[in-house]
Amino acid sequence: MPLLALVACVSCTSGPASSGAGGTAPEIIRIWPGRAPGTEGWTGPEQSADVELPNIGKVHIITNVTVPTVTVFRPPAGKANGTAVVVVPGGAFRALPWDLDGIETARWLTRRGITAFVLKYRVRPPGSGDPPDRSFDDFARRTAAARELAVDDAEQAMRLVRSRATGLGIAPDRIGMIGFSAGAMTTAILADSSDPAVRPNFAASLYGALLKTGPSPSAAPLFIVAAQDDPQAPPERSSEMFERWTSAKLPAELHIYERGGHGFAFRPKQVPADKWTEAFEAWLTSRGYIPAAKR
């Protein structure tokens, strides 16, 4: 993944990572009551830097996350509709493109009355001796342990948000999840979870993949986006995911665009994939998670 080639740049600028948002600082909630289980020995400050990603632009990258949190972004006063979405950034399970996948997603959601919870899950930079990935399957095998941490943190975030729904002003049965790349892999796993406490009510997967058979009959409705020219996450994996949901007679919608590459998120690039946000808004509206626009 190209992002991995740039993760080394993050270590050049260390220290607490900013939220990247101007104005009043959003609320940040630690998702675990103590040290996150399984990484109690992880230490050191978060590291962050602004790096230039090919065909995407400047991105604020965060790594060495040892204290997972959710950052709460609320809709403008009087605009909240009770729907919430946990946002899971990508970054190859080694870093988080915090503004590209996180803050910019939250802003899009809040403008539509949705409360956003951007998940900062545990990540660490790759080791200097890690071999290069020759395929997507190589990447999946190499990052299995890191992926388990991301899933654990995403599950805990869902538990926390759902258990505090009343105080957060959201409906416990209107909590979705959207993930990008590595975050999409995490999201797809939770969408097929057997535990209703951590399974989102709806889910969106952008240029990711489900790594096991399924889904179960209780899997969440799924919105899937990919690009035919994605050099990192094969679009066939998104098609397979759609076919699995369809074979199980579960709701799913698939959009594969001719051009878009990898990592387009909510940033327009003057390519066909720019239109995915319109389709996503229509899907959310059709399922009642945002109100239909008045004619």
SULSULKA-V289734 format. One record per residue. RES is the residue in three letters. D_CENTER is the distance of its C-alpha to the mean C-alpha in Angstrom with 2 decimals. Layout:
res=[RES,RES]
d_center=[D_CENTER,D_CENTER]
This chain:
res=[MET,PRO,LEU,LEU,ALA,LEU,VAL,ALA,CYS,VAL,SER,CYS,THR,SER,GLY,PRO,ALA,SER,SER,GLY,ALA,GLY,GLY,THR,ALA,PRO,GLU,ILE,ILE,ARG,ILE,TRP,PRO,GLY,ARG,ALA,PRO,GLY,THR,GLU,GLY,TRP,THR,GLY,PRO,GLU,GLN,SER,ALA,ASP,VAL,GLU,LEU,PRO,ASN,ILE,GLY,LYS,VAL,HIS,ILE,ILE,THR,ASN,VAL,THR,VAL,PRO,THR,VAL,THR,VAL,PHE,ARG,PRO,PRO,ALA,GLY,LYS,ALA,ASN,GLY,THR,ALA,VAL,VAL,VAL,VAL,PRO,GLY,GLY,ALA,PHE,ARG,ALA,LEU,PRO,TRP,ASP,LEU,ASP,GLY,ILE,GLU,THR,ALA,ARG,TRP,LEU,THR,ARG,ARG,GLY,ILE,THR,ALA,PHE,VAL,LEU,LYS,TYR,ARG,VAL,ARG,PRO,PRO,GLY,SER,GLY,ASP,PRO,PRO,ASP,ARG,SER,PHE,ASP,ASP,PHE,ALA,ARG,ARG,THR,ALA,ALA,ALA,ARG,GLU,LEU,ALA,VAL,ASP,ASP,ALA,GLU,GLN,ALA,MET,ARG,LEU,VAL,ARG,SER,ARG,ALA,THR,GLY,LEU,GLY,ILE,ALA,PRO,ASP,ARG,ILE,GLY,MET,ILE,GLY,PHE,SER,ALA,GLY,ALA,MET,THR,THR,ALA,ILE,LEU,ALA,ASP,SER,SER,ASP,PRO,ALA,VAL,ARG,PRO,ASN,PHE,ALA,ALA,SER,LEU,TYR,GLY,ALA,LEU,LEU,LYS,THR,GLY,PRO,SER,PRO,SER,ALA,ALA,PRO,LEU,PHE,ILE,VAL,ALA,ALA,GLN,ASP,ASP,PRO,GLN,ALA,PRO,PRO,GLU,ARG,SER,SER,GLU,MET,PHE,GLU,ARG,TRP,THR,SER,ALA,LYS,LEU,PRO,ALA,GLU,LEU,HIS,ILE,TYR,GLU,ARG,GLY,GLY,HIS,GLY,PHE,ALA,PHE,ARG,PRO,LYS,GLN,VAL,PRO,ALA,ASP,LYS,TRP,THR,GLU,ALA,PHE,GLU,ALA,TRP,LEU,THR,SER,ARG,GLY,TYR,ILE,PRO,ALA,ALA,LYS,ARG]
d_center=[16.33,17.67,15.33,17.14,20.37,19.47,18.14,21.85,22.23,20.16,22.92,25.32,24.11,23.52,23.33,21.18,18.20,18.46,15.99,16.84,17.92,21.58,23.82,23.46,21.02,18.34,18.66,17.00,17.23,17.49,16.07,18.85,22.52,23.61,22.42,19.43,21.15,21.60,21.28,24.03,25.65,22.88,24.28,24.25,22.65,19.25,19.70,18.47,19.71,19.43,19.56,20.32,18.23,20.28,19.92,17.12,19.05,18.74,15.47,15.35,14.31,14.26,15.32,17.62,15.62,17.99,17.42,14.00,13.56,11.91,13.03,14.41,14.85,17.56,19.05,22.51,25.37,26.42,23.47,21.23,21.34,20.11,16.74,13.63,9.87,7.58,4.55,2.29,3.75,5.92,9.58,11.41,11.16,13.68,12.34,9.62,10.11,10.27,11.83,10.60,6.83,7.50,11.08,11.71,9.16,10.78,14.11,13.82,13.07,15.81,18.25,18.11,18.83,15.48,14.78,11.33,10.28,8.04,7.69,9.67,10.11,13.17,13.61,16.92,18.32,19.80,23.48,26.05,27.45,24.41,25.59,23.91,21.89,24.12,21.75,18.32,20.00,21.20,17.77,16.65,19.86,19.79,16.40,17.06,17.86,14.91,12.62,14.68,14.03,10.24,11.06,13.78,11.89,9.33,12.62,14.43,12.14,12.70,16.35,16.77,15.45,17.45,20.47,20.66,20.06,23.61,23.66,20.41,21.91,19.55,20.47,19.47,19.48,17.21,13.89,10.97,7.29,4.94,2.51,4.51,7.47,7.50,4.00,5.65,8.59,7.64,6.79,10.05,11.90,11.47,12.37,15.53,16.30,19.96,19.46,19.21,18.38,14.88,14.37,12.62,15.20,13.19,9.98,8.60,7.88,8.27,10.55,9.87,12.37,13.71,16.03,18.71,21.09,20.63,19.53,21.57,23.31,21.11,17.73,15.67,16.11,13.65,12.95,12.56,12.71,14.17,16.97,20.29,20.70,17.49,19.14,16.45,14.73,17.71,17.44,19.76,17.09,15.39,18.97,19.68,16.85,18.27,21.73,21.03,19.86,22.87,25.27,24.32,25.04,21.64,20.10,17.88,17.71,17.25,17.41,18.30,19.60,22.36,21.03,17.74,17.16,13.87,11.35,12.82,9.95,12.22,15.01,18.06,19.83,22.76,21.68,21.36,17.55,17.86,18.87,15.69,14.98,18.44,17.88,14.74,16.87,19.71,17.85,16.75,20.37,21.90,20.33,21.47,18.32,19.58,23.31,24.92,26.16,29.88,32.14]
